[in-house]
Amino acid sequence: MKQQNKFWLALALITIVCFLDYQLFTEGYAVRRLSPTIRQAGHFAVLLTVIPIGWWAWKQHPMQWLKKLWLYAYGIALAFIVLVGLLKTQTELLTEDFLDWVTTVRYSFTSPLPHLLVYMLSLIALQKSSNTQ
């Protein structure tokens, strides 16, 4: 499949997954009946779904550093979220403000924004490489 088509298909898939996360685990009517643990597990599953979609989109790209950037960024975010979750369940050290900020980090990584940012970086790198030649 052509790289440009993979980008758009991955963007559509990530957007759909993000929408489902928002409806099923964040703001939908049925969310009120879900326990916090189920909601957190749902958010985590959505994050784990976005990672391979982006990896698929960037794995054949001629600039392999984009795939590495995707994997490293999501690996760090995933490790951070898991670590915060473990600290939250084991201690009472974390404030609500900090946990809200962690939620914002999760929102960012389960949105189409990182995919669009990597795409913009690829365009900048492509333009820069064509200008130097």
Secondary structure, 3 states (H helix, E strand, C coil): CCHHHHHHHHHHHHHHHHHHHHHHHHCCHHHHHCCHHHHHHHHHHHHHHHHHHHHHHHCCCCCHHHHHHHHHHHHHHHHHHHHHHHHHHHCCCCCHHHHHHHHHHHHHHCCCHHHHHHHHHHHHHHHHHHHHC
